[in-house]
Amino acid sequence: MTTELIESAIRELETYNKQGESYTDATGRYGWRNPVRADTGDLLRVLTISANPARVLEIGAGHGLSTLYLASGLANHKTCIIDTIEFDPGVAESTQQRMNDCKAPVSVHTGDALDVIGTLSGHYDLIFFDAQKGC
Ligand SMILES: C[S@@+](CC[C@H](N)C(=O)[O-])C[C@H]1O[C@@H](n2cnc3c(N)ncnc32)[C@H](O)[C@@H]1O
């Protein structure tokens, strides 16, 4: 994992599309793909540093800003893996590419979290939920 590459990817996403974008899921529910604010990102980073997790689960990857903040807290825990879930296939693919480009230890799982979670095994030390909360 390269901290500099992760920080650079965070800076890039912080200046990009901060208003988010709307989406409609398969059932017609409407939501917003708003990235976390920088203060929330800092909180995620601190929580990750203090939890010193072996495994992190994120639900609602979007373009990966929060994922990158989580990864930035892992600098001293090189074996940690982050699993993150995103139901939009195009967004999931580009987010995985972004994680690969900065060598963040992230696996983006494509699909509805309600289905994907059942395919994941083991326990997680830190879970961040940022998918659609309303119905
Ligand atoms: C608020 S955005 C996530 C923003 C992201 N955490 C960030 O900080 O950049 C919510 C994301 O969750 C995804 N999503 C919503 N409901 C989902 C579900 N049931 N399963 C998987 N992904 C879902 C949406 O497609 C959207 O990209």
The ligand as a MOL file (V3000), in Angstrom:
LIG
                    3D

  0  0  0     0  0            999 V3000
M  V30 BEGIN CTAB
M  V30 COUNTS 27 29 0 0 0
M  V30 BEGIN ATOM
M  V30 1 C -23.7970 7.7340 -0.3050 0
M  V30 2 S -23.1350 6.7960 -1.6410 0 CHG=1
M  V30 3 C -21.5760 6.1970 -1.0310 0
M  V30 4 C -20.5040 7.2320 -1.0010 0
M  V30 5 C -19.1490 6.6910 -0.6120 0
M  V30 6 N -19.1880 5.9500 0.6240 0
M  V30 7 C -18.1530 7.8210 -0.5500 0
M  V30 8 O -17.9140 8.3750 0.5150 0
M  V30 9 O -17.6070 8.1650 -1.6130 0 CHG=-1
M  V30 10 C -24.0840 5.3050 -1.5180 0
M  V30 11 C -23.6500 4.2360 -2.4890 0
M  V30 12 O -24.2260 3.0160 -2.0850 0
M  V30 13 C -24.7060 2.3360 -3.2100 0
M  V30 14 N -25.8170 1.5190 -2.7190 0
M  V30 15 C -27.0340 1.9600 -2.2700 0
M  V30 16 N -27.7610 0.9260 -1.8150 0
M  V30 17 C -26.9880 -0.1820 -1.9810 0
M  V30 18 C -27.1940 -1.5520 -1.6930 0
M  V30 19 N -28.3510 -2.0000 -1.1690 0
M  V30 20 N -26.1900 -2.4210 -1.9580 0
M  V30 21 C -25.0220 -1.9750 -2.4860 0
M  V30 22 N -24.7630 -0.6820 -2.7910 0
M  V30 23 C -25.7470 0.1980 -2.5420 0
M  V30 24 C -25.1040 3.4190 -4.2180 0
M  V30 25 O -25.0340 2.9590 -5.5610 0
M  V30 26 C -24.0950 4.5100 -3.9180 0
M  V30 27 O -22.9820 4.4400 -4.7840 0
M  V30 END ATOM
M  V30 BEGIN BOND
M  V30 1 1 1 2
M  V30 2 1 2 3
M  V30 3 1 2 10
M  V30 4 1 3 4
M  V30 5 1 4 5
M  V30 6 1 5 6
M  V30 7 1 5 7
M  V30 8 2 7 8
M  V30 9 1 7 9
M  V30 10 1 10 11
M  V30 11 1 11 12
M  V30 12 1 11 26
M  V30 13 1 12 13
M  V30 14 1 13 14
M  V30 15 1 13 24
M  V30 16 1 14 15
M  V30 17 1 14 23
M  V30 18 2 15 16
M  V30 19 1 16 17
M  V30 20 1 17 18
M  V30 21 2 17 23
M  V30 22 1 18 19
M  V30 23 2 18 20
M  V30 24 1 20 21
M  V30 25 2 21 22
M  V30 26 1 22 23
M  V30 27 1 24 25
M  V30 28 1 24 26
M  V30 29 1 26 27
M  V30 END BOND
M  V30 END CTAB
M  END
